[in-house]
């Protein structure tokens, strides 16, 4: 009796198609047909599939199938890499008994986790997957869902190859461990496509594995691994490999050439899309996709198939002192608004009013520039650095809630005046949507709203009876209108 270890490299060479969950997005008959398997071989693969699904640790006698080692390796790999929910099955080894390599006698699967622990892992996977899927709007089309899942995976996971076993090679390592190699990225993308009922397969060559998805009868390439270029910045998301045809695919690169199986991607429909310009996560809010480019901040509607420029500013980043004419600007959703960054400033866009407001300006020096935005608790975190490979080198924190002084009417107001005018000024609040200026008439004993502004200062002409008036400010935020600030005379 001999014991043979199936290597990771050997298995990688026979990956074909991936499905997940109880319902397969790709009919297994298609998989079997693509592989050219006989009815007898399909029967064996179904037996192996049943064993793995039930965490069966018994030994299967396969001597009657008259399979060589290479032939069995192909069958087993097809089963394992067709089921990303088998994250508890070793993807790099299995036990085989044989007399010679031309005749395998018995097979015993190797499991990396116990059945009880696998159930715990399943709950962890489902919790994270449910959180991501909760962000999908019922109005989204299939291409929008593909874009959303692509950006979610790339933003969530860091590329890293584990040193042993299944580490970095499963949907659990991708979704829960948040670290994986291309196998985990591809399996996870397929897992989500399956849950969303979008046909999807995995294709492979000797160096790499990625996905193809079917949209309206046409197949397209998607590679979440290839679009994950910076683990320091979760919102740094490339879009070079989203719904590509074979005409746009760079087959000169060894990673995307000579794949073994796959459909023909001959539709160029999505080869020149808005996302090609974006190197940051593209966020969805109420029917629009918001994204940064080198020339400004935009939003796109799949319904109208039009892009709309919201803000114009060309920012040049200098990672390592070298000018790059690409955008490292980021955007995040805060409530019903979109916050986005340029190289040194952070703005807020309110879709309801169509207004854009400068929220904070970082007085950065040298090559320091903004590379990342995040929200934790009630604070906006603005990360800046002189190198995008170390995007979170420095951070500045800004409160996203109105301060107690602003809400309780203790916000300080400064007054400057000359012979004809006076100026009221105050500290700008990062969450202020607008400031309301009030004037109190001492004789009438009545306060009235006299002006609204998004700025943190306002200038008025003096009245003849100026001593009769006092002035105060209220702050309008998403939570409502604050109390009066302190009252000031001129």
ChimeraX attribute file (.defattr): number of C-alpha atoms within 10 A of each C-alpha:
attribute: neighborCount
match mode: 1-to-1
recipient: residues
	/A:1	10
	/A:2	12
	/A:3	13
	/A:4	14
	/A:5	10
	/A:6	20
	/A:7	13
	/A:8	15
	/A:9	11
	/A:10	16
	/A:11	20
	/A:12	20
	/A:13	19
	/A:14	22
	/A:15	27
	/A:16	28
	/A:17	28
	/A:18	30
	/A:19	30
	/A:20	22
	/A:21	14
	/A:22	9
	/A:23	11
	/A:24	20
	/A:25	21
	/A:26	19
	/A:27	11
	/A:28	15
	/A:29	11
	/A:30	11
	/A:31	20
	/A:32	18
	/A:33	11
	/A:34	14
	/A:35	16
	/A:36	11
	/A:37	15
	/A:38	11
	/A:39	10
	/A:40	9
	/A:41	17
	/A:42	18
	/A:43	13
	/A:44	18
	/A:45	21
	/A:46	12
	/A:47	14
	/A:48	20
	/A:49	19
	/A:50	12
	/A:51	17
	/A:52	20
	/A:53	14
	/A:54	9
	/A:55	19
	/A:56	16
	/A:57	12
	/A:58	10
	/A:59	14
	/A:60	17
	/A:61	13
	/A:62	17
	/A:63	15
	/A:64	10
	/A:65	15
	/A:66	13
	/A:67	18
	/A:68	17
	/A:69	19
	/A:70	15
	/A:71	15
	/A:72	21
	/A:73	18
	/A:74	18
	/A:75	21
	/A:76	24
	/A:77	22
	/A:78	22
	/A:79	24
	/A:80	24
	/A:81	23
	/A:82	25
	/A:83	21
	/A:84	26
	/A:85	24
	/A:86	24
	/A:87	24
	/A:88	24
	/A:89	24
	/A:90	21
	/A:91	26
	/A:92	19
	/A:93	19
	/A:94	19
	/A:95	15
	/A:96	23
	/A:97	21
	/A:98	18
	/A:99	11
	/A:100	12
	/A:101	15
	/A:102	13
	/A:103	20
	/A:104	24
	/A:105	23
	/A:106	17
	/A:107	21
	/A:108	17
	/A:109	21
	/A:110	18
	/A:111	22
	/A:112	16
	/A:113	15
	/A:114	12
	/A:115	14
	/A:116	8
	/A:117	11
	/A:118	19
	/A:119	13
	/A:120	11
	/A:121	19
	/A:122	16
	/A:123	11
	/A:124	15
	/A:125	20
	/A:126	14
	/A:127	13
	/A:128	14
	/A:129	18
	/A:130	12
	/A:131	11
	/A:132	17
	/A:133	16
	/A:134	9
	/A:135	14
	/A:136	15
	/A:137	14
	/A:138	7
	/A:139	11
	/A:140	17
	/A:141	12
	/A:142	17
	/A:143	17
	/A:144	16
	/A:145	21
	/A:146	22
	/A:147	20
	/A:148	21
	/A:149	20
	/A:150	28
	/A:151	25
	/A:152	23
	/A:153	25
	/A:154	28
	/A:155	23
	/A:156	19
	/A:157	24
	/A:158	24
	/A:159	21
	/A:160	16
	/A:161	16
	/A:162	14
	/A:163	8
	/A:164	9
	/A:165	15
	/A:166	23
	/A:167	22
	/A:168	25
	/A:169	28
	/A:170	29
	/A:171	29
	/A:172	28
	/A:173	23
	/A:174	30
	/A:175	24
	/A:176	18
	/A:177	16
	/A:178	19
	/A:179	24
	/A:180	26
	/A:181	22
	/A:182	23
	/A:183	25
	/A:184	30
	/A:185	33
	/A:186	30
	/A:187	31
	/A:188	29
	/A:189	30
	/A:190	30
	/A:191	24
	/A:192	24
	/A:193	24
	/A:194	22
	/A:195	18
	/A:196	15
	/A:197	14
	/A:198	21
	/A:199	20
	/A:200	27
	/A:201	29
	/A:202	26
	/A:203	24
	/A:204	24
	/A:205	20
	/A:206	19
	/A:207	15
	/A:208	21
	/A:209	25
	/A:210	28
	/A:211	26
	/A:212	28
	/A:213	26
	/A:214	19
	/A:215	16
	/A:216	9
	/A:217	8
	/A:218	16
	/A:219	23
	/A:220	26
	/A:221	26
	/A:222	27
	/A:223	25
	/A:224	28
	/A:225	25
	/A:226	20
	/A:227	21
	/A:228	25
	/A:229	18
	/A:230	19
	/A:231	20
	/A:232	16
	/A:233	24
	/A:234	23
	/A:235	28
	/A:236	28
	/A:237	27
	/A:238	26
	/A:239	26
	/A:240	21
	/A:241	23
	/A:242	25
	/A:243	30
	/A:244	26
	/A:245	23
	/A:246	18
	/A:247	12
	/A:248	18
	/A:249	19
	/A:250	15
	/A:251	13
	/A:252	9
	/A:253	8
	/A:254	13
	/A:255	17
	/A:256	22
	/A:257	16
	/A:258	13
	/A:259	19
	/A:260	14
	/A:261	18
	/A:262	18
	/A:263	15
	/A:264	13
	/A:265	20
	/A:266	14
	/A:267	17
	/A:268	15
	/A:269	12
	/A:270	16
	/A:271	20
	/A:272	12
	/A:273	13
	/A:274	18
	/A:275	23
	/A:276	15
	/A:277	18
	/A:278	25
	/A:279	24
	/A:280	27
	/A:281	28
	/A:282	27
	/A:283	20
	/A:284	23
	/A:285	16
	/A:286	11
	/A:287	14
	/A:288	19
	/A:289	21
	/A:290	29
	/A:291	27
	/A:292	27
	/A:293	25
	/A:294	21
	/A:295	18
	/A:296	19
	/A:297	25
	/A:298	19
	/A:299	21
	/A:300	20
	/A:301	15
	/A:302	14
	/A:303	11
	/A:304	7
	/A:305	9
	/A:306	10
	/A:307	15
	/A:308	12
	/A:309	14
	/A:310	16
	/A:311	17
	/A:312	12
	/A:313	12
	/A:314	16
	/A:315	19
	/A:316	18
	/A:317	27
	/A:318	19
	/A:319	19
	/A:320	13
	/A:321	12
	/A:322	11
	/A:323	11
	/A:324	13
	/A:325	14
	/A:326	17
	/A:327	25
	/A:328	27
	/A:329	31
	/A:330	31
	/A:331	25
	/A:332	22
	/A:333	17
	/A:334	13
	/A:335	10
	/A:336	12
	/A:337	16
	/A:338	19
	/A:339	23
	/A:340	26
	/A:341	27
	/A:342	27
	/A:343	23
	/A:344	20
	/A:345	18
	/A:346	22
	/A:347	18
	/A:348	23
	/A:349	21
	/A:350	15
	/A:351	15
	/A:352	8
	/A:353	7
	/A:354	8
	/A:355	13
	/A:356	19
	/A:357	17
	/A:358	16
	/A:359	20
	/A:360	17
	/A:361	13
	/A:362	15
	/A:363	9
	/A:364	14
	/A:365	9
	/A:366	9
	/A:367	16
	/A:368	25
	/A:369	28
	/A:370	28
	/A:371	33
	/A:372	27
	/A:373	23
	/A:374	19
	/A:375	16
	/A:376	10
	/A:377	8
	/A:378	12
	/A:379	14
	/A:380	20
	/A:381	18
	/A:382	23
	/A:383	21
	/A:384	25
	/A:385	23
	/A:386	22
	/A:387	20
	/A:388	23
	/A:389	16
	/A:390	17
	/A:391	24
	/A:392	19
	/A:393	15
	/A:394	16
	/A:395	16
	/A:396	11
	/A:397	14
	/A:398	17
	/A:399	16
	/A:400	19
	/A:401	18
	/A:402	20
	/A:403	13
	/A:404	11
	/A:405	14
	/A:406	21
	/A:407	19
	/A:408	14
	/A:409	18
	/A:410	15
	/A:411	21
	/A:412	16
	/A:413	17
	/A:414	12
	/A:415	15
	/A:416	11
	/A:417	14
	/A:418	10
	/A:419	7
	/A:420	10
	/A:421	13
	/A:422	15
	/A:423	15
	/A:424	20
	/A:425	16
	/A:426	16
	/A:427	13
	/A:428	15
	/A:429	23
	/A:430	20
	/A:431	19
	/A:432	23
	/A:433	21
	/A:434	18
	/A:435	23
	/A:436	18
	/A:437	21
	/A:438	20
	/A:439	20
	/A:440	20
	/A:441	16
	/A:442	12
	/A:443	8
	/A:444	8
	/A:445	8
	/A:446	9
	/A:447	15
	/A:448	11
	/A:449	14
	/A:450	11
	/A:451	12
	/A:452	15
	/A:453	12
	/A:454	18
	/A:455	17
	/A:456	14
	/A:457	17
	/A:458	16
	/A:459	13
	/A:460	11
	/A:461	13
	/A:462	15
	/A:463	11
	/A:464	8
	/A:465	7
	/A:466	12
	/A:467	12
	/A:468	15
	/A:469	18
	/A:470	17
	/A:471	23
	/A:472	23
	/A:473	28
	/A:474	23
	/A:475	25
	/A:476	21
	/A:477	18
	/A:478	13
	/A:479	10
	/A:480	11
	/A:481	16
	/A:482	20
	/A:483	18
	/A:484	20
	/A:485	23
	/A:486	19
	/A:487	18
	/A:488	17
	/A:489	13
	/A:490	17
